[in-house]
Amino acid sequence: MSIVPVPRVAVIVVAAGSGQRLDAGAPKAFVGLDAHSILRHALRGVFAGPPAQVIVVAPADRLGDALTDAHEAAGDLRDLAVVVPGGHTRQASVAAGLKAVWPDVEIVLVHDAARALTPPAVFERVVAAVAAGRDAVIPALPVVDTLKRVDGPAVTAAVDRAALAAAQTPQGFRRDILETAYRVASAEHTDDAALVQAAGFPVFTVPGDELSFKITTPADLDRARGLVGSAVPAVAPAAAPIDRRPGLPRVGVGTDVHAFGGDGTLWLAGLEWPGETALHGHSDGDAVAHAIVDALLAAAGLGDIGTHFGTAHPEYAGAHADTFLVRTRALLGEAGWAIGNVSVQVQANRPRFAARRAEAEAALSAALGAPVSVSATTTDGLGFTGAGEGVAAFAVALVVPA
């Protein structure tokens, strides 16, 4: 086994945020881009950069997932990877990472996992600038939009963008400078450069990169997924183990149940239901979509939803119906099946489906590429669905040889 030299650079990767604005049903860093999480992609860029100790700061309940991502991204350099629990704020998380920096490290970079596609060249530029004598360095891009100062809806003045730049990460610092800034900090700052500047140290820039955008909103996530090649995981083609005679259709039955009590907004039948309590689940808890997936997989002899989308697949944390249905359609196609139609019944006291039934059918049909019909019942107040504790869905699917 080769001995990895002790690096003089450390990169603290901040992955402890909740990602509330992303609203993906999981901490942002653990949402999938393709077959892997945002964090895994971010770490690939880190380990492809200058040799460094890599410290991942993750939520306390995701330390195992973070370590798995770190080891997979590091390959033979896994001895350089450390995972520590984060704090209640970004600043507290970086401080926790600083405590884990090895004694021989002289340069510390702080990088947001949400900037998952940052090229290794950006890390190289930052490290080179600090090594050349700068106390603090950030990658930045010129502001290209026309900017206005506003007071409510009224524009009060134009802003000269020539003196402005958009800050990115990784932000690099002499270790002693960053530790001093954290030791004397008396307020929260939006990034580490602001904290260092507040402590009286100068901050300089190097060119950033357009790929180093921050994944903050669902639109950002869609953009990142497009850039890595696909909005759905690339897995091995499925093969149906059940023999079939040419031209013979098959029928499958699927069911799914979720309790109310999840975080965020309710998603059901491929639609968002503002004002309704969310369902609890690994993804968004959409019992209707999940029942459809189970019925289709059963009809094609391809297992069940847990086989392809369960908790062993963190990339589906927070995913919505369209992601599940598009991928299921692909799995059936790879196995030689085409979808005929699907019928699904919802059992729930809420939400009320009557006004949005056509909208739900259109959304599900568009994602699946086949007709989907939806019916709903309240079960006359009987059972857990009648008591308003959750939602059940039952689906029947027809598939035919492609």
N, C-alpha and C positions, 0 to 999 in steps of 0.2 A: 504494500500500500504506500502510495506517495504521500509525503508530508506537505501539507499546504502551508506556505509561509504566512506568518502573522502579518496581516495587512496594516497599513497606517491610515486607512480610510474606513469609516463606518457609515452605513446608510440606515437611518431609522425610517421604516415604512409604516406610516400611520394608517391603520386599518380598523380602528375601534369605533368609527362613527355608525350611527343608527341608519342613516340614509332615509330620513323621513320624507324629503322632497322627491326621492326616487319612488317611494311607495311601492316597493317590490316585495314586501312581506318578509324581508330578511335584512340583516346588516349589509350595507352597500357592498363591501368588499367581497362578500360571499355569494352575490348574485352572479349567475352565469352569463358569459358572453357567447361562448360556443359550448364545447364539451368541458370547459374549465371556467373557473371563477374569475371575476375582476382581479382579485388578489393574485391568482396564479399568473395572469398576463402581466401584471405590474412587476412581479418578482422576476419574470423572465428577462425583462428589460434591465432590471437592477443587476442580475448576475451576469448579463452580457456586457456590462460596463466595466470600469476599472475594478481590480480585485478589492474586495471590501468585506468586513464583517457586516452581516445583514441582520438587523433587529426588527422583527415584526411586532407591532403593538396591536393587539387584537382584543375583542370583547372577552371577558372572563369565561363565558360559556362557549367560546369558539376557539380556544387555544389548540385543541387537537386538530381541528380543520386547518387552522393557520399553519401548524407545524407540517401537516401533510403537504399543503401547497408549497411551503418553503423548501422542503426536501425534494419534492418533484421538480421544482424549478431549478434548484441548485445542482442536481446531479452529483457529480463527484466532489462538489464543493459544499456538501451539506454540513460539514463541520463548521462552516462559517455562519450558519444560520442559527438565530436565537429567537424565541417567541416569548413575549412578556404580556401580562394583562394591562389594559389601558386604564385611564382615569375617566372622570365625569366630563371633562372638557378636552379639547384638542391639546391645549397647552399642558394639561396634566398628563396626557398620554405621551407627549414628546418627552416630558420630564422623566417619566417612567422608563422610556427607551434610553435616555441619557445615562441612567444609573447602570444600564447593562453594557455600556461601551467598554471594550477591553482597554487596559492601561496603556498599551503601546500606540493606540490610535491618536493621530494628530489632527485629522480633518474629519468633520462630521457633516453628512448630508441628511436633510430631512425631506422625505418624499411622500406625497399623498398617494395611497393605493388607488384612489379614484382616477388618477391620471395614468390609466393602465397601459396606454399605448406609447408612452414616452420612449423615444429611441435611445439606445445606449450612447450615441454621440453627445446627447445633452449632458449625461452624467460625466462624460469625459471632459467637456468644456468647463463644467463647474469645478471639477477636481483640479484641472490644470490651472484655472484662474486663482484658486485658493493657494495652491502649491507655489504659484508665482509671487505670492505676497499679499493678496487681497485678504482682508479680515472676513468679509462676508460677500457672497455672490449669489445672485438669483438669475435664472433664465427668464427672459422677457420678450414679448412681441410688441411691435408698434400698434397703437390703436388705430383702426382703419375707419370705424364708424364716425359719423358726425355726431358730436356730443352737445347736449343742451343742459343748462341748469334750469330746474323747474321748481315751482311752488304750487303743489297740488297739480291740477291739470294745466296750469299756465306756464309757458316758457318765459323765463326771466332774462336769460342771456345765453350766448354761445360760449362754448368752452374750447380753448385752443388745445387741440389734441397733440400738437407737436411736442409738448412737454410731458406727455402721458405715455405709459407703457402698461401692458397687461402682464402681471407677475404669474409665473408658473413654479413648478417644483421639478426636480430636486433643488432645494436651496442649500448652499454649502457654506461652512463656517470653519474657522480655526476652532479647535475644540475648546481652548481656554476662553475664547470670546463667547461662544455659545453658553458654556457653563456659567460664566460670570453674568450674562444677561438673564439667565433663568434664576440665578441666585438673588438678583436684585429686583426682579420683576414685581411690580405692585398692582398690575392690571392685566386683564385678558387682552390678547391681540389676535388679529385674524390670521396672521402667519408669523413665522419665526423671524423673518427679515424685519418686520415692524417691531417685534420685541427687542431684537438686537439694536435697531436704530434708536429705540426709546432709551436704551442703556448708554447711548452716546457713541456708538461705533458706526463708521461709514459702511454703506452697502453699495455694491457695484453690480452691473448687469453683464450677462453674456447672451448671445442669441438663443431664443427658445425655439420651439417647433410647433407647427400647427397640429401635429398628432398628439401633442401633450395637453389636449383639452381635458377638462375635468368632467367626469360623468356625474351629473347632479340631478338631472330630470329624466323622465322616460324618453324624451326626444334625444338626449345625449346617449342614452343606452342603445337606442335604435341605431344611431350613427356609428357607435363603436362596434355593434354587432355586424353592421354592414361592412365595416373596414376589416374585420377579422375573417370575413368570408361568408358567414351564414348566421341567421337568427336562431337556428336550431342546431343541436349538437350533431357532429359528424360521428356516427357510430357504424359498426360493421353491419352490412346488409343482413336483414332478417331472413330466415329460412323457415317456412312452415313445416313442422314435423308431421302433419297429418296428411295422409294420401288423399287425393281428390280425383274424381273422374272428370274429364273435360266437359265443360258446360254446366256442371252441377253447382248451383248456388249454395251458400251456407248461411245459417242464421246464428247470431250470438246474443246473449243476454248479459247486461251489465247493471250493477247497482252501486251507489255510493251514498254515504251519509256523513254529514259534518255538523258539528255543534256550533251555535253562535258563541262569540266570545273572542274572535280574532282581533288583530290590530288593523286600523285603517278603515277603508270603505268596503262595503259588501260588493263582491263580484259574483254574479250568478248568470248562467246561460250566456256567457260571453259579454254581459253588460255590467256596467257599473251602476250601483243603486245608491245615490247620495242620500244621506240621512238614515240609512239602514245599518244595523249592527253587522259587522263583518263575521264571516265564518272562520273557524280555526282550522288550519291545515298546513302541510308542508309547503304547498304553493299558495294559491289564493283561496283554496277551499271551495272552488266552483264544483259543487256536487253534480250538476247537470253535465258539464263538460267531461268530468271524470267518469260518469256512468256511460257516456257515449264511447269514450276511449276503451273502457273495459268490454263493452259489447262488441266493438269492432275487433279488438284483439282476440276475444274468445271465438268469434266467428271464423277468423283466419287461422286459429290454432297457434297464436303467437304469445301465449301467456296472458299476463294481466298487467294492469297499470303499475303495480309495484315493481314488476320486472324491468320496465323501461323508464319509469319516472319517479321511483320511490326515493326515500331519504338517502340512499347510496348515490344519488345523482344531485349534488348540491346546485348544479346549474339551473334546476327547475324551482328553486326556492323563490316564491313570489311570482312565478310565471302565471300568465292568464290563459284563457281557453284557446285563443288562436295558436299559441305556441304548442300546446298539447295536440290540438286537432291537426295542424299542419304536419307535425312530426309523425302522428299516427297514420295519416294518409300516406306518407312516404314509406313507413314501415310496411304497410300492406302492399304498396306498389312494388317494393323490393322483393316481396315474397310472392308476387304474381297475382295479387287480388285487386279488384276495383270495387268501389263502394256503390251499392245500389241506393239504399236510403236508410234513414235512422228515425225511429220514433222514440221520444222520451217523455216520461211523466214525472212531474215535480210534485212532491207532497210537502206542503208547508203552509203555515198560517200567514207568513209574510216572507218576502214582499208579495204584493198583489200583481199577478202576472197578466191579467186581462188586458190592461192598457198597453202592455209592451210585448205581447206574445209575438206579433208579426215582426217586431224589431229583433227579438231574440232569435226567431227562426232564420231571419236574414243574416244575422251575424254568424250564427253557427254554420249555416249552409255555405256561406262564403269562405269560411276558414277550412271547412271540410271538403269543399268542392263537390258536394252531393246534397240532395234534399234532406232537411231535418225538420220534423214536425214536433211541436211542444204542446203538451197539455198539462193542466195543473189541478190539484185538489187540496182541500184543507183537512181531509180525513175527519170532518165533523167533530173536531176537538179531541179526538182520541189519540193516544200514544204521545211520544215525545215531540213529534211534529205538531200534533194538535195543541200541545201545551206551549208551543212557541220556543222550544229548546233547541231546535235545529232544523235541518233540511234533509230530505231523502229524495233520491232520484232513481228511476228505473228506466233502462233503455233496451230497445231491441234493434239490432242492426242486420242488414242483409248485405252480403258481399258475393261477388261473382268472379270467376276466373278472368283475369285481364287478357 
